Amino acid sequence: MTNFDRVAPFYDVLAGAVFGGALLRAQRWTIRHGLPGGAARILFIGGGTGRVLPDLLSRAPQARITYVEASAEMLARARKRLQATAAPADFARVSFQLGTDAELPPTADFDVILTFFFLDVFPDSALPAAIARLQAAAAPSAVWLIADFVPARTHWQRALLAVMYRFFRLTAGLRTGALPHWPAALAAAGWQPTQTMSFVGTAVQAGVWRRSATQPR
């Protein structure tokens, strides 16, 4: 079973050492360009230690945020980080929940779904079901904000992804050893990107995704 508790104490340091601030910049770009100003209910799943939560709170001053994380250690660090930096009223707008996409209520009607470096942990065989569960929790007009790794185009990107997946298979029990084709899986489920930006060369894609006009809820 995948569990990031063991890597939580050094996850941010490791990400910074390998990617600099690029992963955080990708998340901030996605929030800045895709978050609707009037969003009332936001689901943020797999957010790790919550480094980008302050940005989300500042750009959605009226929203209630449900923060779902499968790692108890990651969740505790996100809660502690936000409690130390946010105003009490802002901290109260975040509901921290230990769990996974499998435990989401199918009628939640979130205005915004955020998955930052979350879809990449699923094997291709499990990805459609995970997308379906998240889609079921989204309102018909919801936007899906994504920042994640995409299939490598260069030798160094392929080598980096191979090392990264091997490391997390050993330390966190990651279920897959290769990057899933999540853009294709999202497209098959009826979602299309309306804005995208690449980071770390072309290894990371940040994007704003919406349901196609013909896609039923």
Buried (B, 14 or more C-beta within 10 A) or exposed (E): EBBBBBBBEEBBEEBEEEBEEBBBBBBBBBBEBBBBEEBBBBBBBBBBBBBBBBBBBEBBEEBBBBBBBBBEBBBBBBBEBBEEEBEEEBBEBBEBBBEBBEEBEEEBBBBBBBBBBBBBBBEBEEBBEBBBBBBBBBBEEBBBBBBBBBBBEEEEBBEBBBEBBEEBBEBBEBBBEEBBBBBEBBBEBBBBBEBBBBBBEEBBBBBBBBBEEEEEE
